Amino acid sequence: MLADAAMSGLALLVSRLIALSALPEQPRGKLRDRFTMGFWHLEPMVLGLNGMMLTGVAIYALINAVGSLMDGGRDLEFSYAIFYAVVALIACLGMALLETRANRTLKSDFVALDAKAWIMSGGITAALLIAFSVGYVIDGTELGWLTPYIDPAVLAVVCLVIIPMPIGTIRQALADIFLVTPLDLKKHVDAIAEQFVRQHGFLSYRAYVAKVGRGKQIELYFIVPPNLPPRKLEEWDALRDEIGDALGGGEGPDRWLTIAFTTDVEWAD
């Protein structure tokens, strides 16, 4: 619980930093001066760490459950256990539903992962509630010898189901951390760049694309013929705007776009 609270606090801190960096008039300070490129790179780090923590907790619970089964199970007071499971299940489902609905508008990976964590907790609790109910019914009967094994057995099965759940988040976070190029975004950028190369008689282009959290980083270098008639800077700026509009994504903080024109290929490579 302490680790989960710490990760939630860290996610809130990073979200706050990202929100502040996205303001039109960004507050000045030592932190801002040290992170002039913004704080988007922190998002996948926190998501990956949080996802690995969730998987680690589930693996730890699985190991404990298997150990308990090998030691003969554990005795429970099923009436209290059922009450606790009902209250916990209501809380988990309520939080999961609240965050899922809110994230339809927010579209935040942080909120999505936290909702997934509540769903995982709710799944464990629901399975344990069923197991506790069965244990309560068979306790004192000829099947009563099974009651010590119900809790660890069900917990082990549920852990096997939920351990893979954060893997997708971890994989995407690692891809963002290592700046793996998203193929669909790269294809879109290539298509737009090739179109402008043909329209304006450029020689070629170089495109560098990465995704960091929800932010997209795009660098485009157009190789211009040395004998191309000179243009005013305003014309080049207008061409940049045209390319930016064609790429989409607007001028918000979620897109970091660099467009350069050069006759020297070495500047682009």
Backbone as JSON, one array per atom type, in Angstrom:
{
  "sequence": "MLADAAMSGLALLVSRLIALSALPEQPRGKLRDRFTMGFWHLEPMVLGLNGMMLTGVAIYALINAVGSLMDGGRDLEFSYAIFYAVVALIACLGMALLETRANRTLKSDFVALDAKAWIMSGGITAALLIAFSVGYVIDGTELGWLTPYIDPAVLAVVCLVIIPMPIGTIRQALADIFLVTPLDLKKHVDAIAEQFVRQHGFLSYRAYVAKVGRGKQIELYFIVPPNLPPRKLEEWDALRDEIGDALGGGEGPDRWLTIAFTTDVEWAD",
  "N": [[0.83, -1.21, 0.0], [1.95, 1.23, 0.82], [3.95, 1.56, -1.14], [2.33, 1.75, -3.41], [0.94, 4.11, -2.84], [3.09, 5.88, -2.87], [3.87, 5.73, -5.58], [1.57, 6.74, -6.79], [1.64, 9.34, -5.8], [4.02, 10.22, -7.02], [3.25, 10.07, -9.71], [1.28, 12.05, -9.74], [2.86, 14.29, -9.22], [4.54, 14.39, -11.5], [2.57, 14.72, -13.46], [1.66, 17.23, -12.74], [3.94, 18.8, -13.25], [4.15, 18.46, -16.04], [1.76, 19.65, -16.83], [2.2, 22.3, -16.02], [4.36, 22.98, -17.67], [3.09, 23.07, -20.07], [1.65, 25.37, -20.14], [0.72, 28.53, -21.64], [2.12, 30.82, -20.73], [4.78, 30.07, -19.15], [5.8, 29.32, -15.83], [8.72, 30.74, -14.31], [11.84, 29.56, -13.01], [14.28, 27.6, -11.13], [13.89, 24.88, -11.68], [12.52, 24.88, -14.13], [14.44, 26.13, -15.68], [16.38, 24.19, -15.72], [15.17, 22.14, -17.1], [14.63, 22.67, -19.97], [13.56, 21.47, -22.19], [11.14, 20.54, -21.44], [8.92, 18.26, -19.63], [8.02, 15.86, -20.6], [9.44, 13.52, -20.99], [9.54, 12.3, -18.55], [7.16, 11.02, -18.12], [6.87, 8.36, -19.45], [8.83, 7.05, -17.94], [7.83, 6.98, -15.3], [5.45, 5.6, -15.77], [6.45, 3.11, -16.7], [7.88, 2.28, -14.41], [5.81, 2.15, -12.53], [4.16, 0.2, -13.73], [5.89, -2.02, -13.67], [6.09, -2.27, -10.93], [3.47, -3.01, -10.23], [3.3, -5.51, -11.51], [5.37, -6.81, -10.15], [4.38, -6.84, -7.51], [2.2, -8.54, -7.85], [3.52, -10.89, -8.6], [4.95, -11.36, -6.25], [2.81, -11.81, -4.48], [1.85, -14.17, -5.62], [3.99, -15.93, -5.14], [3.91, -15.99, -2.33], [1.38, -17.12, -2.0], [1.69, -19.68, -3.13], [3.64, -20.66, -1.36], [2.14, -20.67, 0.99], [0.21, -22.6, 0.38], [1.84, -24.88, 0.25], [2.55, -25.04, 2.88], [0.32, -25.92, 4.14], [-1.86, -24.24, 3.99], [-3.96, -21.53, 5.28], [-5.82, -20.55, 8.13], [-8.93, -18.84, 8.28], [-11.2, -16.35, 9.48], [-14.12, -16.47, 8.17], [-16.43, -14.88, 8.1], [-15.7, -12.24, 8.82], [-13.81, -11.87, 6.85], [-15.36, -11.94, 4.53], [-16.93, -9.64, 4.84], [-14.94, -7.64, 4.76], [-14.0, -8.1, 2.15], [-16.22, -7.42, 0.59], [-16.54, -4.64, 1.11], [-14.04, -3.72, 0.16], [-14.2, -4.51, -2.52], [-16.32, -2.93, -3.5], [-15.16, -0.4, -3.23], [-12.93, -0.63, -4.98], [-14.15, -1.15, -7.5], [-15.69, 1.16, -7.73], [-13.71, 3.21, -7.87], [-12.33, 2.38, -10.17], [-14.34, 2.61, -12.14], [-14.9, 5.36, -11.95], [-12.42, 6.54, -12.71], [-12.09, 5.46, -15.26], [-14.23, 6.57, -16.69], [-13.58, 9.31, -16.43], [-11.21, 9.36, -17.84], [-11.93, 9.14, -20.45], [-12.19, 11.65, -21.39], [-9.84, 12.92, -20.48], [-7.76, 11.3, -21.44], [-5.33, 10.21, -20.42], [-2.32, 8.48, -19.84], [-1.41, 7.95, -17.31], [-3.76, 7.97, -15.69], [-5.1, 5.9, -16.95], [-3.46, 3.69, -16.36], [-3.64, 3.69, -13.58], [-6.36, 3.18, -13.29], [-6.35, 0.62, -14.33], [-4.9, -0.64, -12.34], [-6.71, -0.48, -10.2], [-8.68, -2.11, -11.26], [-7.33, -4.54, -11.35], [-6.94, -4.94, -8.58], [-9.61, -5.07, -7.85], [-10.35, -7.4, -9.23], [-8.86, -9.36, -7.89], [-10.0, -9.12, -5.34], [-12.7, -9.73, -5.87], [-12.5, -12.41, -6.67], [-11.5, -13.51, -4.3], [-13.64, -12.94, -2.62], [-15.62, -14.64, -3.61], [-14.34, -17.05, -3.06], [-14.14, -16.91, -0.25], [-16.84, -16.94, 0.4], [-17.57, -19.5, -0.47], [-15.94, -20.97, 1.24], [-17.08, -20.24, 3.69], [-19.52, -21.53, 3.48], [-18.87, -24.28, 3.32], [-17.47, -24.68, 5.6], [-17.11, -26.57, 8.52], [-18.36, -28.75, 7.48], [-18.08, -31.96, 5.81], [-16.31, -31.29, 3.89], [-14.76, -29.46, 5.05], [-12.03, -29.58, 5.47], [-10.87, -28.41, 3.33], [-10.96, -25.69, 3.63], [-8.66, -24.18, 4.68], [-7.1, -23.99, 2.41], [-8.37, -22.5, 0.53], [-8.15, -19.65, 0.36], [-5.29, -19.11, -0.33], [-5.14, -20.68, -2.68], [-7.03, -19.59, -4.51], [-6.01, -17.01, -4.63], [-3.53, -17.51, -5.86], [-4.32, -18.39, -8.42], [-5.66, -16.1, -9.4], [-3.54, -14.27, -9.42], [-1.93, -15.34, -11.44], [-3.48, -14.7, -13.59], [-3.59, -11.89, -13.61], [-0.97, -10.97, -13.66], [0.16, -10.6, -16.31], [-1.17, -8.27, -17.12], [-0.16, -5.5, -16.84], [1.87, -5.56, -18.73], [1.69, -4.59, -21.35], [1.63, -1.8, -20.93], [4.17, -1.47, -19.78], [5.81, -2.27, -21.92], [5.21, -0.29, -23.85], [6.08, 1.96, -22.46], [8.85, 1.48, -22.23], [9.49, 1.54, -24.94], [9.01, 4.24, -25.47], [10.92, 5.42, -23.77], [13.33, 4.55, -24.92], [13.13, 5.82, -27.29], [11.94, 4.59, -29.55], [10.92, 4.45, -32.87], [7.62, 5.14, -33.79], [5.87, 3.22, -36.09], [3.52, 3.84, -37.56], [3.27, 6.62, -37.26], [5.69, 7.4, -38.42], [5.28, 6.58, -41.09], [3.23, 8.31, -41.8], [4.49, 10.84, -41.58], [6.52, 10.5, -43.49], [4.97, 10.3, -45.81], [3.81, 12.86, -46.03], [6.16, 14.44, -46.19], [7.35, 13.48, -48.58], [5.44, 14.31, -50.38], [5.71, 17.13, -50.3], [8.32, 17.36, -51.16], [8.1, 16.61, -53.84], [6.31, 18.6, -54.76], [7.72, 21.02, -54.47], [10.14, 20.73, -55.68], [12.37, 19.81, -54.27], [15.4, 18.02, -53.35], [15.57, 15.79, -51.61], [14.73, 14.4, -48.38], [15.07, 14.2, -44.78], [13.78, 12.42, -42.1], [13.08, 12.35, -38.69], [11.64, 10.69, -36.1], [9.89, 10.33, -33.07], [8.21, 9.14, -30.1], [7.27, 10.29, -27.0], [5.82, 9.59, -24.14], [2.74, 11.19, -24.25], [3.58, 13.01, -26.0], [4.71, 13.95, -29.26], [7.59, 13.85, -31.17], [9.02, 15.38, -33.87], [11.31, 15.75, -36.41], [12.19, 17.35, -39.31], [14.12, 17.53, -42.19], [14.69, 19.18, -45.09], [16.25, 18.69, -48.16], [17.53, 21.03, -50.19], [17.92, 22.1, -53.58], [21.03, 23.53, -54.64], [20.92, 25.55, -56.57], [18.42, 26.64, -56.38], [15.94, 29.16, -56.78], [16.23, 32.1, -54.75], [14.35, 32.7, -51.71], [12.19, 34.73, -49.68], [12.48, 34.98, -46.08], [10.0, 34.98, -44.89], [8.51, 33.5, -46.7], [9.63, 30.96, -46.44], [8.89, 30.48, -43.8], [6.12, 30.43, -44.1], [5.9, 28.14, -45.62], [6.78, 26.26, -43.77], [4.66, 26.42, -41.96], [2.64, 25.42, -43.56], [3.5, 22.78, -43.97], [3.47, 21.91, -41.31], [0.71, 22.09, -40.75], [-0.21, 20.15, -42.5], [0.9, 17.87, -41.37], [-0.53, 17.68, -39.03], [-1.87, 17.59, -35.64], [-1.71, 20.02, -34.42], [-0.61, 23.03, -32.68], [-0.08, 22.59, -30.06], [1.22, 21.55, -26.78], [1.7, 18.86, -27.11], [3.09, 18.23, -29.36], [6.27, 18.34, -30.74], [7.86, 20.02, -33.05], [10.22, 20.31, -35.6], [11.38, 21.94, -38.43], [13.51, 22.18, -41.08], [15.47, 23.68, -43.71], [17.97, 22.97, -46.04], [20.98, 23.06, -48.05], [23.03, 21.42, -47.65], [23.73, 18.17, -47.14], [24.93, 17.0, -44.94], [24.08, 18.41, -42.73], [21.63, 17.36, -42.3], [21.92, 14.67, -41.82]],
  "CA": [[0.0, 0.0, 0.0], [2.85, 2.39, 0.88], [4.57, 1.71, -2.45], [1.3, 2.21, -4.33], [0.69, 5.52, -2.55], [4.25, 6.63, -3.33], [3.81, 5.82, -7.04], [0.49, 7.66, -7.13], [2.15, 10.68, -5.54], [4.99, 10.54, -8.07], [2.5, 10.31, -10.94], [0.64, 13.36, -9.6], [3.91, 15.3, -9.34], [4.94, 14.48, -12.92], [1.44, 15.3, -14.18], [1.66, 18.67, -12.44], [5.06, 19.41, -13.98], [3.8, 18.49, -17.46], [0.7, 20.64, -17.01], [2.8, 23.64, -15.9], [5.2, 23.23, -18.85], [2.23, 23.26, -21.24], [0.97, 26.66, -20.06], [1.25, 29.53, -22.59], [3.12, 31.59, -20.0], [5.34, 29.1, -18.22], [6.47, 29.93, -14.68], [10.16, 30.65, -14.33], [12.42, 28.98, -11.8], [15.44, 26.75, -11.37], [13.48, 23.62, -12.29], [12.22, 25.14, -15.53], [15.69, 26.44, -16.37], [17.14, 22.94, -15.88], [14.44, 21.26, -18.01], [14.12, 23.55, -21.02], [12.85, 20.67, -23.18], [9.88, 20.09, -20.88], [8.95, 17.13, -18.7], [7.32, 14.73, -21.19], [10.24, 12.3, -20.9], [9.34, 11.68, -17.25], [5.92, 10.23, -18.12], [7.09, 6.92, -19.65], [9.63, 6.49, -16.84], [6.93, 6.7, -14.18], [4.54, 4.54, -16.2], [7.18, 1.85, -16.7], [8.17, 1.9, -13.03], [4.55, 1.77, -11.9], [3.75, -1.08, -14.29], [6.76, -3.08, -13.14], [5.75, -2.45, -9.53], [2.24, -3.79, -10.18], [3.63, -6.89, -11.85], [6.18, -7.34, -9.06], [3.5, -7.12, -6.36], [1.41, -9.73, -8.18], [4.43, -12.05, -8.53], [5.22, -11.58, -4.82], [1.61, -12.43, -3.92], [1.81, -15.54, -6.12], [4.98, -16.72, -4.39], [3.38, -16.19, -0.98], [0.25, -18.04, -2.06], [2.23, -21.03, -3.33], [4.26, -21.06, -0.1], [1.09, -20.97, 1.96], [-0.36, -23.9, 0.01], [2.79, -25.93, 0.62], [2.62, -25.1, 4.34], [-0.95, -26.38, 4.68], [-2.89, -23.21, 3.91], [-4.11, -20.67, 6.45], [-7.18, -20.47, 8.64], [-9.53, -17.52, 8.23], [-12.55, -16.11, 10.0], [-14.72, -16.13, 6.89], [-17.45, -13.83, 8.21], [-15.0, -10.95, 8.74], [-13.15, -11.79, 5.55], [-16.38, -11.62, 3.54], [-17.28, -8.23, 5.02], [-13.82, -6.85, 4.24], [-13.93, -8.24, 0.7], [-17.33, -6.67, 0.0], [-16.21, -3.21, 1.18], [-12.91, -3.47, -0.73], [-14.65, -4.66, -3.91], [-17.1, -1.74, -3.85], [-14.22, 0.71, -3.39], [-12.12, -0.84, -6.19], [-14.98, -0.98, -8.69], [-16.06, 2.57, -7.81], [-12.57, 3.99, -8.35], [-12.06, 1.99, -11.56], [-15.38, 3.2, -12.99], [-14.72, 6.81, -11.94], [-11.25, 6.91, -13.49], [-12.31, 5.09, -16.66], [-15.1, 7.61, -17.28], [-12.85, 10.57, -16.51], [-10.13, 9.26, -18.81], [-12.47, 9.29, -21.81], [-11.91, 13.05, -21.74], [-8.44, 13.26, -20.18], [-6.87, 10.47, -22.27], [-4.04, 10.19, -19.73], [-1.77, 7.16, -19.57], [-1.34, 7.8, -15.85], [-5.08, 7.6, -15.21], [-5.41, 4.58, -17.51], [-2.73, 2.68, -15.59], [-4.21, 3.64, -12.23], [-7.63, 2.47, -13.41], [-6.02, -0.8, -14.49], [-4.5, -1.13, -11.02], [-7.93, -0.69, -9.43], [-9.36, -3.29, -11.83], [-6.59, -5.7, -10.87], [-7.28, -5.11, -7.17], [-11.0, -5.54, -7.8], [-10.4, -8.78, -9.66], [-8.38, -10.19, -6.78], [-10.98, -9.07, -4.26], [-13.9, -10.47, -6.28], [-12.2, -13.84, -6.6], [-11.4, -13.89, -2.89], [-14.99, -12.9, -2.06], [-16.26, -15.92, -3.99], [-13.69, -18.13, -2.3], [-14.53, -16.79, 1.15], [-18.24, -17.38, 0.5], [-17.56, -20.97, -0.55], [-15.36, -21.45, 2.5], [-18.06, -20.06, 4.77], [-20.57, -22.54, 3.32], [-18.38, -25.65, 3.57], [-16.82, -24.76, 6.91], [-17.84, -27.41, 9.46], [-18.9, -29.92, 6.8], [-17.06, -32.95, 5.5], [-15.33, -30.63, 3.02], [-14.14, -28.4, 5.83], [-10.56, -29.65, 5.41], [-10.41, -27.59, 2.21], [-11.04, -24.25, 3.92], [-7.36, -23.46, 4.77], [-6.44, -23.89, 1.1], [-9.18, -21.71, -0.4], [-7.59, -18.31, 0.16], [-4.06, -19.1, -1.15], [-5.36, -21.28, -4.0], [-7.69, -18.6, -5.37], [-5.07, -15.91, -4.84], [-2.53, -17.94, -6.84], [-4.95, -18.4, -9.75], [-5.91, -14.72, -9.81], [-2.24, -13.65, -9.72], [-1.5, -15.82, -12.75], [-4.28, -14.01, -14.6], [-3.36, -10.43, -13.66], [0.45, -10.63, -13.83], [0.48, -10.03, -17.64], [-1.97, -7.1, -17.48], [0.6, -4.26, -17.07], [2.98, -5.75, -19.65], [1.52, -3.66, -22.48], [2.06, -0.47, -20.48], [5.62, -1.5, -19.61], [6.41, -2.33, -23.25], [5.09, 1.02, -24.48], [6.94, 2.9, -21.72], [10.23, 1.24, -22.64], [9.63, 2.03, -26.31], [9.12, 5.7, -25.4], [12.19, 5.77, -23.14], [14.41, 4.3, -25.87], [12.83, 6.59, -28.51], [11.62, 3.71, -30.67], [10.08, 5.18, -33.83], [6.31, 4.54, -34.09], [5.82, 3.01, -37.53], [2.4, 4.54, -38.19], [3.61, 8.04, -37.3], [6.77, 7.56, -39.4], [4.69, 6.49, -42.42], [2.48, 9.55, -42.05], [5.46, 11.92, -41.8], [7.16, 10.25, -44.79], [4.03, 10.6, -46.89], [3.71, 14.33, -46.14], [7.45, 14.97, -46.65], [7.51, 13.14, -49.99], [4.53, 15.17, -51.14], [6.28, 18.47, -50.41], [9.52, 17.25, -51.98], [7.65, 16.64, -55.26], [5.67, 19.88, -55.1], [8.62, 22.18, -54.45], [11.38, 20.45, -56.39], [13.49, 19.52, -53.38], [16.13, 16.81, -53.72], [15.16, 14.69, -50.73], [14.45, 14.86, -47.01], [15.39, 13.28, -43.69], [12.76, 12.52, -41.06], [13.41, 11.7, -37.41], [10.36, 10.67, -35.41], [9.85, 9.58, -31.8], [7.06, 9.42, -29.24], [7.64, 10.28, -25.59], [4.54, 9.8, -23.47], [1.76, 11.61, -25.24], [4.23, 13.98, -26.88], [5.3, 13.47, -30.5], [8.75, 14.64, -31.59], [9.23, 15.23, -35.31], [12.32, 16.62, -37.01], [12.19, 17.2, -40.77], [15.15, 18.3, -42.88], [14.5, 19.11, -46.54], [17.47, 18.97, -48.91], [17.14, 21.96, -51.24], [18.96, 22.25, -54.62], [21.84, 24.75, -54.46], [20.57, 26.59, -57.54], [17.01, 27.01, -56.24], [15.79, 30.63, -56.65], [16.11, 32.52, -53.34], [13.03, 33.07, -51.21], [12.18, 35.5, -48.45], [12.29, 34.18, -44.87], [8.56, 34.84, -44.66], [8.03, 32.42, -47.55], [10.03, 29.69, -45.81], [8.04, 30.31, -42.62], [4.79, 30.03, -44.56], [6.01, 26.74, -46.04], [6.82, 25.48, -42.53], [3.29, 26.36, -41.44], [1.88, 24.52, -44.44], [3.92, 21.41, -43.64], [2.96, 21.61, -39.97], [-0.74, 21.85, -40.85], [-0.41, 18.86, -43.17], [1.26, 16.81, -40.43], [-1.57, 17.58, -38.02], [-1.42, 17.61, -34.25], [-1.82, 21.37, -33.88], [0.56, 23.69, -32.13], [-0.1, 22.4, -28.62], [2.43, 21.0, -26.16], [1.85, 17.43, -27.41], [3.89, 18.06, -30.57], [7.53, 19.1, -30.84], [8.11, 19.96, -34.49], [11.34, 21.08, -36.15], [11.45, 21.85, -39.89], [14.68, 22.94, -41.56], [15.8, 23.58, -45.14], [19.41, 23.12, -46.2], [21.56, 22.48, -49.26], [24.12, 20.55, -47.18], [23.15, 16.93, -46.61], [25.52, 16.68, -43.66], [23.27, 19.02, -41.67], [20.42, 16.57, -42.11], [22.26, 13.29, -41.43]],
  "C": [[0.87, 1.27, 0.0], [3.5, 2.65, -0.47], [3.57, 2.24, -3.47], [1.01, 3.69, -4.12], [1.85, 6.38, -3.04], [4.23, 6.8, -4.85], [2.71, 6.76, -7.49], [0.93, 9.1, -6.91], [3.15, 11.13, -6.58], [4.3, 10.85, -9.38], [1.82, 11.67, -10.9], [1.67, 14.48, -9.78], [4.32, 15.49, -10.8], [3.82, 15.1, -13.75], [1.39, 16.81, -13.97], [2.77, 19.39, -13.2], [4.74, 19.53, -15.47], [2.75, 19.55, -17.73], [1.28, 22.07, -16.95], [3.63, 23.98, -17.13], [4.37, 23.48, -20.1], [1.5, 24.59, -21.22], [1.56, 27.64, -21.07], [2.34, 30.39, -21.97], [3.67, 30.7, -18.88], [6.04, 29.82, -17.07], [7.98, 29.72, -14.73], [10.65, 30.06, -13.01], [13.58, 28.08, -12.16], [15.04, 25.46, -12.08], [13.2, 23.79, -13.77], [13.5, 25.42, -16.31], [16.53, 25.18, -16.59], [16.48, 21.99, -16.88], [13.8, 22.1, -19.11], [13.35, 22.8, -22.1], [11.51, 20.15, -22.66], [10.06, 18.84, -20.03], [8.28, 15.88, -19.28], [8.1, 13.43, -21.03], [10.07, 11.6, -19.56], [8.12, 10.75, -17.24], [6.16, 8.75, -18.37], [7.93, 6.28, -18.55], [8.74, 6.09, -15.67], [5.96, 5.58, -14.54], [5.22, 3.18, -16.18], [7.46, 1.36, -15.29], [6.91, 1.43, -12.31], [4.07, 0.42, -12.41], [4.57, -2.23, -13.77], [6.47, -3.34, -11.66], [4.48, -3.29, -9.38], [2.5, -5.26, -10.49], [4.43, -7.55, -10.73], [5.35, -7.7, -7.84], [2.69, -8.38, -6.62], [2.28, -10.99, -8.11], [4.74, -12.4, -7.07], [4.03, -12.26, -4.16], [1.49, -13.88, -4.37], [2.78, -16.44, -5.36], [4.49, -17.01, -2.98], [2.23, -17.19, -0.97], [0.72, -19.48, -2.24], [2.89, -21.54, -2.04], [3.24, -21.43, 0.95], [0.42, -22.31, 1.66], [0.55, -25.05, 0.44], [2.9, -26.1, 2.13], [1.3, -25.53, 4.97], [-2.05, -25.35, 4.7], [-2.89, -22.33, 5.14], [-5.58, -20.56, 6.83], [-7.67, -19.03, 8.63], [-10.86, -17.51, 8.96], [-13.37, -15.58, 8.83], [-15.75, -15.01, 6.99], [-16.81, -12.44, 8.1], [-14.34, -10.78, 7.38], [-14.14, -11.4, 4.45], [-16.77, -10.15, 3.62], [-16.19, -7.32, 4.44], [-13.78, -6.9, 2.71], [-15.03, -7.45, 0.0], [-17.02, -5.18, -0.02], [-15.08, -2.87, 0.2], [-13.33, -3.55, -2.19], [-15.45, -3.44, -4.36], [-16.16, -0.55, -4.1], [-13.42, 0.58, -4.68], [-12.93, -0.6, -7.45], [-15.4, 0.48, -8.86], [-14.94, 3.42, -8.36], [-12.26, 3.66, -9.81], [-13.06, 2.62, -12.52], [-15.21, 4.71, -13.09], [-13.56, 7.23, -12.83], [-11.42, 6.57, -14.96], [-13.18, 6.13, -17.36], [-14.35, 8.92, -17.45], [-11.81, 10.53, -17.62], [-10.64, 9.28, -20.25], [-12.25, 10.7, -22.32], [-10.44, 13.38, -21.58], [-7.46, 12.56, -21.12], [-5.44, 10.46, -21.71], [-3.58, 8.76, -19.5], [-1.65, 6.9, -18.08], [-2.68, 7.3, -15.3], [-5.46, 6.2, -15.7], [-4.73, 3.47, -16.71], [-3.29, 2.56, -14.18], [-5.56, 2.94, -12.24], [-7.4, 0.97, -13.57], [-5.61, -1.42, -13.16], [-5.72, -1.39, -10.14], [-8.7, -1.9, -9.94], [-8.66, -4.57, -11.37], [-6.91, -5.98, -9.41], [-8.71, -5.62, -7.02], [-11.14, -6.98, -8.22], [-9.94, -9.74, -8.57], [-9.43, -10.27, -5.69], [-12.24, -9.86, -4.61], [-13.67, -11.98, -6.2], [-12.12, -14.32, -5.15], [-12.78, -13.87, -2.22], [-15.74, -14.19, -2.38], [-15.68, -17.06, -3.18], [-14.08, -18.1, -0.83], [-15.97, -17.27, 1.35], [-18.33, -18.9, 0.46], [-17.0, -21.56, 0.73], [-16.31, -21.34, 3.65], [-19.13, -21.14, 4.71], [-20.08, -23.93, 3.72], [-17.69, -25.8, 4.92], [-17.69, -25.57, 7.88], [-18.48, -28.63, 8.83], [-17.76, -30.91, 6.53], [-15.99, -32.41, 4.54], [-14.57, -29.52, 3.74], [-12.62, -28.41, 5.77], [-9.99, -28.8, 4.27], [-10.29, -26.11, 2.56], [-9.68, -23.56, 4.07], [-6.7, -23.21, 3.42], [-7.17, -22.92, 0.15], [-8.53, -20.37, -0.69], [-6.31, -18.33, -0.69], [-4.26, -19.67, -2.54], [-5.99, -20.28, -4.96], [-6.76, -17.43, -5.66], [-4.02, -16.27, -5.89], [-3.1, -17.91, -8.25], [-5.16, -16.99, -10.27], [-4.6, -14.02, -10.18], [-1.74, -14.07, -11.09], [-2.24, -15.1, -13.87], [-3.86, -12.55, -14.74], [-1.9, -10.05, -13.86], [0.74, -10.05, -15.22], [-0.21, -8.71, -17.94], [-1.15, -5.82, -17.69], [1.69, -4.38, -18.13], [2.9, -4.8, -20.85], [1.98, -2.26, -22.13], [3.57, -0.41, -20.34], [6.32, -1.49, -20.97], [6.37, -0.96, -23.93], [5.98, 2.05, -23.79], [8.39, 2.72, -22.12], [10.48, 1.72, -24.06], [9.78, 3.55, -26.34], [10.47, 6.12, -24.81], [13.36, 5.62, -24.11], [14.17, 4.96, -27.23], [12.65, 5.69, -29.73], [10.63, 4.42, -31.59], [8.75, 4.46, -34.05], [6.12, 4.42, -35.61], [4.69, 3.77, -38.21], [2.67, 6.04, -38.29], [4.71, 8.3, -38.34], [6.22, 7.51, -40.83], [3.94, 7.76, -42.78], [3.42, 10.7, -42.36], [6.15, 11.74, -43.15], [6.25, 10.63, -45.95], [3.92, 12.11, -47.11], [5.0, 14.91, -46.7], [7.66, 14.69, -48.13], [6.62, 14.01, -50.88], [5.12, 16.56, -51.34], [7.59, 18.46, -51.21], [9.16, 17.33, -53.46], [7.11, 18.01, -55.64], [6.66, 21.02, -55.26], [9.98, 21.89, -55.08], [12.58, 20.25, -55.49], [14.17, 18.22, -53.8], [15.68, 15.6, -52.9], [14.85, 15.27, -49.35], [14.98, 13.82, -46.03], [14.35, 13.51, -42.6], [13.19, 11.72, -39.84], [12.18, 11.83, -36.5], [10.48, 9.84, -34.14], [8.59, 9.97, -31.04], [7.51, 9.27, -27.8], [6.39, 10.6, -24.78], [3.49, 10.13, -24.5], [2.34, 12.61, -26.23], [4.86, 13.32, -28.1], [6.43, 14.41, -30.91], [9.06, 14.34, -33.05], [10.27, 16.24, -35.76], [12.39, 16.32, -38.51], [13.25, 18.12, -41.37], [14.95, 18.1, -44.39], [15.8, 19.53, -47.23], [17.08, 19.77, -50.15], [18.26, 22.04, -52.28], [19.73, 23.55, -54.43], [21.42, 25.89, -55.38], [19.11, 27.0, -57.45], [16.89, 28.53, -56.09], [15.6, 31.02, -55.18], [14.68, 32.91, -52.99], [13.2, 33.93, -49.96], [11.99, 34.56, -47.25], [10.81, 33.96, -44.58], [7.98, 33.7, -45.5], [8.41, 31.06, -46.96], [9.18, 29.42, -44.56], [6.64, 29.86, -43.02], [4.8, 28.57, -45.01], [6.08, 25.82, -44.82], [5.41, 25.33, -41.95], [2.44, 25.39, -42.25], [2.22, 23.06, -44.15], [3.38, 20.99, -42.28], [1.48, 21.32, -39.98], [-1.01, 20.49, -41.49], [-0.09, 17.69, -42.24], [0.18, 16.61, -39.39], [-0.99, 17.63, -36.62], [-1.44, 18.97, -33.62], [-0.51, 21.91, -33.35], [0.64, 23.56, -30.61], [1.18, 21.77, -28.1], [2.68, 19.53, -26.5], [2.7, 17.18, -28.66], [5.11, 18.97, -30.53], [8.0, 18.95, -32.28], [9.26, 20.87, -34.88], [11.39, 20.85, -37.66], [12.58, 22.75, -40.36], [14.88, 22.68, -43.05], [17.29, 23.84, -45.29], [19.85, 22.54, -47.54], [22.67, 21.48, -48.91], [23.53, 19.31, -46.51], [23.69, 16.6, -45.23], [24.75, 17.3, -42.49], [22.05, 18.18, -41.35], [20.71, 15.16, -41.61], [22.79, 13.25, -39.99]]
}
